[in-house]
Amino acid sequence: MRSWSHEPLHYPTTNHHFTAASEFRPQVEWNKGFAMRRIVRRINLSEDAVVFLGDDATDEDVFRELGSTAITVHVGSATAPSHARLNAHDPADAVLFLDALASFFGNPN
C-alpha cells in the first residue's frame, strides 16, 4: 500500500471548498463529467441507461456532461441551481427514488 507523500505537487491546482471538505484539482481540462462520459463509452452503455445522483458542485460536471440523456438527480435543496433533471430533497428521498427505480425494473429489494 502506498502511503501519503509529503512531496510537493509538480503541477498547478485549484482549491474548491465545500461544507465538509476541500478538494484540490489539477488545472487540466478534465473533470468528473468527462470521466463519466468516458466510462459510459468504454463499457458501451447507452447514456439513457445511466442513473447518477450527486450532492455537490463537482457532480454538476456530470449533470452538464450527460445532459438530457441520463437520469440525473441532485440531492439537496430544490432551490439550489443544478443541471440535474430531477431533485431529491435529502438522502432519504434519494433512497426512496432508488427503491422505486429498483421495483420498476423488477428488483423488490
C-alpha positions as CSV (number, residue, x, y, z in Angstrom):
1,M,0.0,0.0,0.0
2,R,1.4,3.4,-0.9
3,S,1.4,6.0,1.8
4,W,0.7,9.7,1.6
5,S,3.7,11.5,0.3
6,H,4.8,15.0,1.6
7,E,6.4,15.7,-1.7
8,P,5.3,18.9,-3.4
9,L,2.8,18.7,-6.3
10,H,4.5,19.4,-9.6
11,Y,1.5,20.9,-11.3
12,P,-0.8,23.8,-10.5
13,T,-4.0,23.0,-8.7
14,T,-7.2,24.8,-7.8
15,N,-9.0,24.6,-4.5
16,H,-12.7,24.0,-4.1
17,H,-14.1,24.4,-0.6
18,F,-17.3,22.7,0.4
19,T,-19.3,22.5,3.6
20,A,-17.5,19.5,5.0
21,A,-14.5,19.1,2.7
22,S,-11.9,20.7,0.4
23,E,-11.0,19.4,-3.0
24,F,-7.8,20.1,-4.8
25,R,-8.0,19.6,-8.6
26,P,-5.1,19.7,-11.1
27,Q,-5.6,22.5,-13.6
28,V,-6.4,20.3,-16.6
29,E,-9.3,20.2,-18.9
30,W,-10.7,17.1,-17.2
31,N,-13.5,16.7,-14.6
32,K,-15.9,14.1,-13.2
33,G,-18.3,14.7,-16.1
34,F,-15.7,13.9,-18.7
35,A,-14.7,10.8,-16.7
36,M,-18.3,9.6,-16.5
37,R,-18.8,10.0,-20.3
38,R,-15.6,8.1,-20.9
39,I,-16.6,5.2,-18.7
40,V,-20.1,5.0,-20.3
41,R,-18.5,4.9,-23.8
42,R,-15.8,2.4,-22.7
43,I,-18.3,-0.1,-21.4
44,N,-20.5,0.6,-24.4
45,L,-23.5,1.7,-22.3
46,S,-26.3,3.8,-23.7
47,E,-26.4,7.1,-21.8
48,D,-30.1,6.8,-21.3
49,A,-29.3,3.8,-19.1
50,V,-27.2,5.9,-16.7
51,V,-28.6,6.9,-13.3
52,F,-26.3,9.4,-11.5
53,L,-27.1,11.0,-8.1
54,G,-24.9,13.7,-6.7
55,D,-25.0,16.3,-3.9
56,D,-22.1,18.7,-4.5
57,A,-20.6,21.1,-7.0
58,T,-18.3,18.5,-8.6
59,D,-21.4,16.4,-9.5
60,E,-22.6,19.3,-11.6
61,D,-19.9,18.5,-14.1
62,V,-21.6,15.1,-14.6
63,F,-25.1,16.6,-14.8
64,R,-23.9,19.1,-17.5
65,E,-22.0,16.4,-19.5
66,L,-24.7,13.8,-19.6
67,G,-27.3,16.5,-20.3
68,S,-30.8,15.3,-21.0
69,T,-30.0,11.7,-21.9
70,A,-29.2,10.2,-18.4
71,I,-31.3,10.2,-15.3
72,T,-29.5,12.7,-13.2
73,V,-30.6,13.6,-9.6
74,H,-29.4,16.5,-7.5
75,V,-29.6,15.5,-3.8
76,G,-30.3,18.6,-1.8
77,S,-32.4,21.8,-1.8
78,A,-34.7,22.1,-4.8
79,T,-34.0,25.8,-4.9
80,A,-30.3,25.3,-5.4
81,P,-29.2,25.8,-9.0
82,S,-28.5,22.5,-10.7
83,H,-28.2,20.9,-14.2
84,A,-29.7,17.7,-12.9
85,R,-33.0,16.6,-14.4
86,L,-34.5,15.6,-11.1
87,N,-34.2,16.6,-7.4
88,A,-34.2,14.5,-4.2
89,H,-34.6,16.7,-1.2
90,D,-32.3,14.7,1.0
91,P,-30.5,11.3,1.2
92,A,-33.7,9.6,2.5
93,D,-35.6,10.9,-0.5
94,A,-32.8,9.6,-2.8
95,V,-33.2,6.1,-1.2
96,L,-37.0,6.2,-1.9
97,F,-36.2,7.1,-5.6
98,L,-33.7,4.3,-5.9
99,D,-36.1,1.8,-4.3
100,A,-38.9,2.9,-6.7
101,L,-36.5,2.5,-9.6
102,A,-35.4,-0.9,-8.5
103,S,-39.0,-2.0,-8.1
104,F,-39.9,-0.7,-11.5
105,F,-37.1,-2.8,-13.0
106,G,-38.2,-5.9,-11.1
107,N,-35.9,-5.9,-8.1
108,P,-38.1,-5.8,-5.0
109,N,-35.1,-5.4,-2.6
